[in-house]
Amino acid sequence: MQGVLTGFAVIAVVIGVGYVIGLRGYLGDNGREVLTKLAFHVATPALLFTTLAKADLSVIFSSRLLVTALSTIAAASVFIAVGVVRRWGIGRTTIGALCSSYVNSGNLGIPIAVYVLGDASLVAPVLLFQQIVVTPIALTVLDLTSTGEKGPLWRQLITPLRNPIAVGSLSGVLVSATGLTVPAPVMDPLTLIGNMSVPAVLLAFGISLSGSTLPLRGSERTPVLLSVALKSVGQPLAAWALGAGVFGLHGAPLLDVVVTSALPAAQNLFTYAGRYRVAETLARESILLSTILAVPVLVVVAALLG
């Protein structure tokens, strides 16, 4: 369980630093907004490009990816169905669906894959699926439903091509698929810039906690509880049922897909919510609670399937 505890400890420390920064006002009133914009427009696209440009795309044909995709769709669909019935709005429902199914495959998934599963590459299927499929679709929906001037139809149709995160992801996939080698003078600066992504996201998240109330105290109580239940329990259960019952996985492969599905909601979802100014409280509280619950969930999963 060292991997689980190590991964969460690293995240907790950086978020704690962000909390202190927000509490003391070291970055001023707009510190969180600046870090959010830095992560969304610059650092995260660079990180995704450099990561996916070196990825082995053969993982997209694996049964692990199918389990990941179907369990993600199952969890997100439940939230979307409830959101439609309760009339929570497209933007709010989109963020809630992401918090219910979009796992922290980067700064938490990689160390857990190394220490618990023994292979960092095992997190690649979920990383690729989320960045190639889920992120462009979700951000396109948020782009098209956000307030402000939408512009002509042709401009709306190319929305995914104007989103920096989608551009970074798709560009990295293109480089990997074509086998191109990015020269070091280009790749090295992008790698350096991309290394800012995770710290910026975690610090911004910590700053946001400094001025917030305790979770589940406000109007977002119901969607937060639903998203946390789906993320912490529903998605790993769906992955186990699909892996064991449909795809016949057992042993280490089954443990892999259930562990990755049990990871908490990713911190960059708060960046998306902040960027589009929608459901920020829902994102913050869902991420916080699912991260806390992920510790006992992952311990139980490892004990039962390990």
C-alpha positions in Angstrom: 0.0 0.0 0.0 3.1 2.2 -0.1 2.1 3.4 -3.6 -1.3 4.5 -2.5 -0.1 6.4 0.5 2.9 8.0 -1.3 0.7 9.2 -4.2 -1.9 10.8 -1.9 0.8 12.3 0.4 2.4 14.1 -2.5 -0.9 15.5 -3.7 -1.9 16.5 -0.1 1.3 18.4 0.5 1.1 20.5 -2.7 -2.6 21.3 -2.1 -1.7 22.3 1.4 0.9 24.7 0.1 -1.7 26.2 -2.2 -4.1 26.5 0.8 -1.5 28.5 2.7 -0.8 30.7 -0.3 -4.5 31.5 -0.6 -4.8 32.0 3.2 -1.9 34.4 3.3 -2.7 36.1 0.0 0.8 35.7 -1.4 -0.5 35.7 -5.0 -3.1 38.4 -4.5 -6.8 38.2 -5.3 -6.2 36.8 -8.8 -3.7 34.1 -8.0 -6.0 31.2 -8.5 -7.3 32.6 -11.8 -3.8 33.1 -13.1 -2.7 29.6 -12.2 -5.9 28.2 -13.7 -5.3 30.0 -17.0 -1.6 29.0 -17.0 -2.5 25.4 -16.6 -5.4 25.4 -19.1 -3.8 27.4 -22.0 -0.1 26.6 -21.7 1.2 24.0 -19.3 -1.4 21.2 -19.6 -1.5 21.3 -23.5 2.3 21.0 -23.4 2.2 18.1 -20.9 -0.4 16.2 -23.0 1.6 16.7 -26.2 4.9 15.5 -24.8 3.2 12.5 -23.0 1.1 11.3 -25.9 3.8 11.9 -28.5 5.8 9.1 -26.9 2.9 6.8 -26.0 2.4 3.4 -27.5 -1.0 3.7 -29.3 -1.3 -0.1 -29.5 -3.0 0.1 -26.1 -6.1 1.4 -27.8 -6.9 -2.1 -29.0 -6.6 -3.7 -25.6 -9.5 -5.2 -23.6 -8.3 -3.0 -20.7 -9.3 0.1 -22.8 -12.7 -1.3 -23.5 -13.4 -1.9 -19.8 -12.1 1.6 -19.0 -14.3 3.2 -21.7 -17.4 1.3 -20.8 -17.1 1.9 -17.1 -16.5 5.6 -17.8 -19.6 5.8 -20.0 -21.7 4.0 -17.4 -20.8 6.3 -14.5 -21.1 9.5 -16.6 -24.4 8.3 -18.1 -26.0 7.9 -14.7 -25.1 11.4 -13.7 -26.2 12.8 -17.1 -29.6 11.0 -16.8 -30.2 12.4 -13.3 -29.0 15.9 -14.4 -31.5 15.9 -17.3 -34.3 14.8 -15.0 -33.4 17.4 -12.3 -32.7 20.1 -14.9 -29.2 20.9 -13.6 -28.2 22.5 -16.9 -25.8 21.4 -19.6 -22.6 23.0 -18.2 -23.3 21.8 -14.6 -24.2 18.3 -15.8 -21.1 18.1 -17.9 -18.8 19.0 -15.1 -20.7 16.6 -12.8 -20.5 13.8 -15.3 -16.7 14.4 -15.6 -16.3 14.3 -11.8 -18.2 11.0 -11.8 -16.0 9.2 -14.3 -12.8 11.1 -15.2 -10.0 9.6 -13.1 -6.7 11.2 -11.9 -4.6 9.1 -14.2 -1.6 11.5 -14.2 -0.1 12.8 -11.0 -1.8 10.1 -8.9 -2.4 7.3 -11.4 1.2 7.0 -12.4 2.7 6.5 -8.9 0.0 4.1 -7.9 0.5 2.2 -11.2 4.2 1.9 -10.3 3.9 1.0 -6.7 0.7 -1.0 -6.6 0.5 -2.5 -10.1 4.2 -2.6 -10.8 4.1 -1.0 -14.3 3.5 2.7 -15.1 2.4 1.9 -18.6 -0.8 0.2 -17.3 -2.3 3.6 -16.7 -1.8 4.5 -20.4 -5.2 3.2 -21.7 -7.2 5.4 -19.4 -4.9 8.3 -20.0 -5.3 8.0 -23.8 -9.0 7.4 -23.7 -9.6 10.5 -21.5 -7.4 12.8 -23.5 -8.3 11.6 -27.0 -12.0 11.1 -26.5 -13.5 12.4 -23.3 -11.7 15.7 -23.0 -12.3 17.0 -26.5 -16.0 16.0 -26.3 -16.6 17.6 -22.9 -14.7 20.8 -23.6 -16.5 21.2 -26.9 -19.8 20.9 -25.1 -18.6 23.5 -22.5 -17.4 25.8 -25.3 -20.7 25.6 -27.2 -22.9 26.2 -24.2 -20.8 28.9 -22.4 -22.1 32.4 -22.4 -20.9 34.9 -24.9 -20.8 35.4 -28.6 -20.8 32.0 -30.4 -19.9 33.3 -33.8 -20.8 31.8 -37.2 -21.7 28.1 -37.6 -18.3 27.2 -39.2 -16.5 28.6 -36.2 -18.6 26.5 -33.8 -17.9 23.3 -35.9 -14.2 23.8 -35.5 -14.4 24.4 -31.7 -12.3 21.3 -30.8 -9.5 22.6 -33.0 -9.4 25.9 -31.1 -9.3 24.4 -27.6 -5.7 24.3 -26.4 -6.0 21.0 -24.4 -7.7 19.2 -27.3 -5.0 20.6 -29.7 -2.2 19.4 -27.4 -3.7 15.9 -27.0 -4.5 15.4 -30.7 -1.2 16.8 -31.8 0.6 14.3 -29.6 -1.4 11.4 -30.9 -0.6 12.5 -34.5 3.1 12.5 -33.8 3.0 9.1 -32.1 0.8 7.6 -34.9 3.1 8.8 -37.7 6.3 7.9 -35.9 7.8 11.4 -36.2 10.6 12.4 -34.0 10.3 15.8 -32.4 13.7 17.6 -32.3 15.1 18.1 -28.8 15.2 21.9 -29.2 11.4 21.7 -29.6 10.6 18.9 -27.2 12.7 20.0 -24.3 11.1 23.4 -23.8 7.7 21.8 -24.1 8.6 19.2 -21.5 9.8 22.0 -19.2 6.6 24.0 -19.6 4.5 20.8 -19.2 6.1 20.1 -15.9 4.3 23.2 -14.5 0.9 21.7 -15.2 0.4 19.4 -12.2 1.8 21.8 -9.6 -0.2 24.7 -11.1 -3.5 22.7 -10.9 -2.9 21.5 -7.4 -1.8 24.9 -6.1 -4.9 26.5 -7.7 -7.1 23.8 -6.1 -5.5 24.5 -2.7 -6.0 28.2 -3.0 -9.7 27.7 -3.8 -10.1 25.7 -0.5 -8.8 28.6 1.6 -12.0 30.6 1.0 -14.5 27.9 0.8 -16.9 26.4 3.3 -16.9 22.8 4.4 -18.1 20.3 1.7 -21.8 19.4 1.4 -23.0 22.6 3.1 -24.4 24.4 0.1 -26.8 24.0 -2.8 -24.5 21.5 -4.6 -25.0 18.8 -1.9 -27.0 16.5 -4.1 -24.9 16.6 -7.3 -21.7 16.3 -5.2 -23.0 13.2 -3.3 -24.1 11.6 -6.6 -20.8 12.3 -8.4 -18.7 11.1 -5.4 -20.8 7.9 -5.1 -20.5 7.1 -8.8 -16.7 7.9 -8.9 -15.7 6.1 -5.7 -18.1 3.1 -5.8 -20.0 3.0 -9.1 -17.2 3.2 -11.6 -14.9 0.6 -9.9 -17.9 -1.8 -9.5 -18.7 -1.3 -13.2 -15.1 -2.0 -14.2 -15.1 -5.2 -12.0 -18.4 -6.4 -13.5 -17.3 -5.7 -17.0 -13.8 -7.1 -16.6 -14.8 -10.3 -14.9 -18.2 -10.9 -16.3 -17.9 -9.7 -19.9 -14.3 -9.8 -20.9 -13.2 -12.7 -18.7 -10.3 -10.9 -17.0 -8.9 -12.3 -13.8 -5.8 -11.9 -11.6 -3.5 -9.0 -12.5 -5.4 -7.7 -15.6 -8.6 -7.4 -13.5 -6.8 -5.7 -10.7 -5.4 -3.2 -13.2 -8.7 -2.1 -14.6 -10.4 -1.9 -11.2 -7.6 0.1 -9.6 -7.5 2.6 -12.4 -11.3 3.0 -12.3 -11.1 3.5 -8.5 -8.8 6.5 -8.8 -10.4 9.8 -7.6 -11.7 12.6 -9.9 -8.8 14.5 -11.5 -7.8 17.9 -10.2 -7.7 19.4 -13.7 -11.5 19.1 -13.7 -11.5 22.1 -11.4 -9.4 23.9 -14.0 -12.1 23.2 -16.6 -14.9 24.4 -14.3 -12.9 27.6 -13.4 -12.1 28.2 -17.1 -15.8 28.2 -18.1 -17.0 29.5 -14.7 -19.5 26.7 -14.2 -20.1 24.4 -11.3 -16.8 25.3 -9.6 -18.2 24.3 -6.2 -19.4 21.0 -7.5 -16.0 20.3 -9.0 -14.0 21.3 -6.0 -16.1 19.3 -3.5 -16.3 16.3 -5.7 -12.6 16.2 -6.2 -11.8 16.7 -2.5 -14.2 14.0 -1.3 -13.4 11.4 -3.9 -9.7 11.9 -3.2 -10.3 11.3 0.5 -12.5 8.2 -0.2 -10.0 6.8 -2.7 -7.6 5.8 0.0 -9.9 3.2 1.7 -11.4 2.2 -1.7 -8.0 1.4 -3.2 -6.9 -0.5 -0.1 -10.0 -2.7 -0.2 -9.6 -3.3 -4.0 -6.0 -4.3 -3.6 -6.8 -6.6 -0.7 -9.6 -8.3 -2.5 -8.1 -8.6 -6.0 -4.4 -8.4 -5.3 
